[in-house]
Amino acid sequence: MKHTIRPGWWYPHGATVAPDGVNFSIATGYATSVELLLFERADSPETYEVIQLDPDIHRTFFFWHVFVEKLPAGIHYAWRIDGPDDTRTTGFRFDEKKVLLDPYARAVTHTLWNRKRASQQGDNSECSMRCVIPPDDDYDWERDKTVNHPSQTMVIYEMHVGGFTKHPSSHATYPGTFSGITEKIPYLKALGITHIELMPVMAFDEQAVPENVANLGLKNYWGYNTHSFFSPHPGYCISPEYGTHRREFRDMVKSLHNADIGVILDVVFNHTAEGGAEGPTINFKGLGNDVAYHLDPDDRSIYRDYTCCGNTLNCNHPLVCRFLIDCLEYWVREMHVDGFRFDLASVLIRGEDGNPVEHAPAAWNIELSDVLVHAYIIAEAWDAAGLYQVGKFPGFRWKEWNGRYRDVIRRFVCGEKGLIGEVATRIGGSSDFYEHEGRLPTNSINFITCHDGFTLYDLVSYDEKHNDANGENNLDGMNDNLSWNCGFEGETNNPAILSFRKQQVKNFMAILFLSQGIPMMLSGDEVLRTQQGNNNCYCQDNEMSWFDWALVEENRDMMRFVSELITFRKRHPSLMRKRFLTGEKKKGDRLPDIVWHGITLNEPPWNDPEARILAFTLSATGDSEEDLHIILNMSDDAMEMPLPQFQGCTWYKVMDTSLPSPEDIVKPEHQLQVTMPAHSSAPHSIVVFEKKSFIQEESIPCLTK
């Protein structure tokens, strides 16, 4: 069957469904021959029609286009493009035999994909990925709107779509899919988070792992190898062969929004799945390799690699920059996404010569886009080539993963001395990074753990990484984890060590949620999920990485602690300030916004190289809130810590991480009054008090010490 074709039009890009057919448009500047390939199904080894485009009819500027009449939804398509192949001089890598994906495809499938074949010379049509003509775009959003919580109230939960429900214990109807997340919304609501941050969901190459890793039957699990930036990953869909990607993703977003939970996407705009010179040709290499990537000016067959992933996207080339903006605006406008976290975001700052640009167009166009104006934009403000920009990422609206916060808090909780001054600065929102440029505490995304590195329970269980299962001789992953195994490496049945590890987890969580800025936690940390000491589970699509739902019951005391901690934060605006703390008493205030202490009131040990104890009093923001007093004792000794005294008021203990559940954190109606002027703080513990007006009633339970 041959379809009737018309010239079509060059805009919009990609495949656009119309009442009487589909328009196709693809950009490729120096092509000499362009073919549109049509396949009946995702698993069709051969085309059922090849449409040759005439440059005199089907080309406008550097866009090739054609309208195919009566082409139904569900048909798969791809491109084959010929042109000059002069990698060394020009960087062109045209190959008439390679089957290419449309970079603007709204849905792709990988049923027959073979990465090795696509990396070799010759025809790969029998084992190529395909684009899908999606159904008519008539999705009913039912008045859905993006979730736009004030930044200071955000609580971010980083998670993996597949790993969240793939474990058999999840009992999800469709495990490992967008639908699986929808089934777990009640759990997310009970935990109290406001936003989920999804590890890459744009279509990625699951086969993009080193050969020795692939030989073990492992694959790319995390997803940091995107190839199709407009398509949800087919591996997270129930029926991708029918082009249902958008509907399934939208169903998840709409359900989360109905529960008042926002959706942030982790996006990989620093490199693609095509890798370096030995990598496969998927789309960009065969369309405009010279434009898409940073190439060595002396030998353009060499890819400049600022990502340690084989290639680097040339983000500040005008065409690439426009593509990235189109993509982000699409996910906000048509998929109702609430924000983005940019992996290795400092690549966005590199100019076409690879050097940092003061006013990089990519970063500023993202910040200033009208469509993205309400979207959260979060930078991992470094890349793999040493461009570290925490506190210096261009723009004002950009939030940053605060790697300094992570490192200092890890060192402090593990017992390192002499960090008190910087610990206070990080807890206060990292004003040294942001205040001088007019930025806010909410520019700092505070975290202790993320997908990359130890889980929180492994952070207190292992001194060394144990990545042997990855097949790379334990050479992969970070060596300096700033961790402490609490006296024994790995799994143990010693009840004292197990109790202490749990206490340390509570300490980390408590500091995270008692800090100014935006807290982010790793999925599963609230139930002590472990990866058996593996700090680089990028290739472990198995129970090592999956969320084990049996832990929710097994460690329900830890889950309760974290949930109550989030609730506590939400009812204390003083922990979620819009502006930086000053330590000064302003006109009309009862107290300074914060007063720092050490083992003596009003005497913080800023310059004491042996200090491991810090306390502070945080004043309420209004009459409906209580003042707080917080003691952080990371020393090996119990300490008598004085409490500030106020006429007509007394302190009630809210939290003590050294105590078992449910005494470790208590609801307001169960808090105990403290009658003594000091409180004994256990070693390696955090204690929190609320100040309330004194009521003389014999029925009020009291703590004498």
Number of C-alpha atoms within 10 A of each C-alpha: 5 10 14 11 16 14 18 18 18 21 16 12 19 21 24 19 20 14 9 12 17 21 25 23 24 23 22 21 15 15 22 14 15 23 18 20 21 22 21 16 20 24 19 17 15 14 17 13 15 17 16 14 18 16 15 8 13 20 21 15 9 13 19 28 29 25 24 22 17 14 19 16 16 20 20 27 27 24 23 23 21 19 19 15 15 13 18 16 12 16 25 23 23 26 22 22 14 26 27 29 24 28 22 21 23 23 28 32 25 22 18 16 20 17 22 15 18 23 18 14 12 12 15 22 23 16 21 25 27 32 31 31 24 26 18 12 11 7 12 11 14 7 6 13 16 22 22 16 15 10 17 21 20 22 24 25 24 22 21 24 24 25 24 24 27 24 21 14 12 20 13 19 11 17 23 23 25 27 24 25 24 17 18 15 17 13 12 19 15 12 20 20 23 20 25 24 24 18 22 25 27 23 26 28 26 21 20 26 17 14 13 12 18 16 11 11 10 23 20 21 24 24 24 27 26 24 24 26 26 24 27 26 28 23 22 23 24 18 12 24 24 20 26 21 27 23 19 19 21 20 18 21 27 25 17 24 20 15 15 18 27 26 26 23 24 24 23 25 21 26 29 26 27 25 21 21 16 11 18 22 29 25 23 25 23 27 30 19 24 20 22 22 26 27 27 16 15 9 13 19 21 18 20 21 22 23 20 14 18 19 25 26 29 29 29 24 18 13 13 17 21 15 16 19 17 14 17 22 20 16 19 18 14 13 18 23 26 28 27 23 24 22 24 23 25 27 30 29 26 26 20 18 14 18 11 15 15 11 13 17 20 23 25 17 15 22 20 12 14 11 15 23 13 15 24 20 22 23 26 22 27 23 19 14 13 10 18 17 18 20 22 13 21 19 16 15 20 21 27 26 23 26 19 16 22 20 16 19 26 21 17 23 25 21 19 18 17 18 23 25 15 18 19 19 17 26 21 21 29 27 24 13 19 20 16 9 13 8 20 24 29 28 28 29 25 31 25 24 23 18 19 14 21 29 27 30 24 29 28 30 27 24 21 22 24 20 20 13 16 22 18 13 10 16 13 17 20 14 13 10 18 20 21 22 20 20 14 15 15 16 15 10 7 9 9 10 18 17 14 17 23 20 23 26 21 24 23 22 23 24 21 24 26 21 23 30 33 26 25 24 26 22 25 24 22 25 25 22 23 23 21 19 25 26 23 22 24 20 24 21 17 14 14 18 28 25 27 22 19 14 17 19 11 12 15 16 17 25 21 20 25 22 18 19 24 20 16 20 18 18 13 19 17 24 24 25 21 17 16 19 19 13 13 12 13 11 8 6 13 10 17 17 20 21 21 20 24 22 18 15 16 14 13 21 22 18 11 13 12 13 22 22 27 25 29 22 24 22 21 23 17 12 7 8 16 21 21 23 25 23 24 24 28 25 21 12 11 14 16 15 20 18 23 16 13 12 7 9 12 21 28 22 26 24 26 24 25 22 15 14 15 13 17 21 24 19 14 12 6 14 21 18 22 20 14 15 15 16 19 12 22 21 16 23 25 27 25 22 24 22 22 17 12 13 10 7 7 7 6 11 12 15 14 12 13
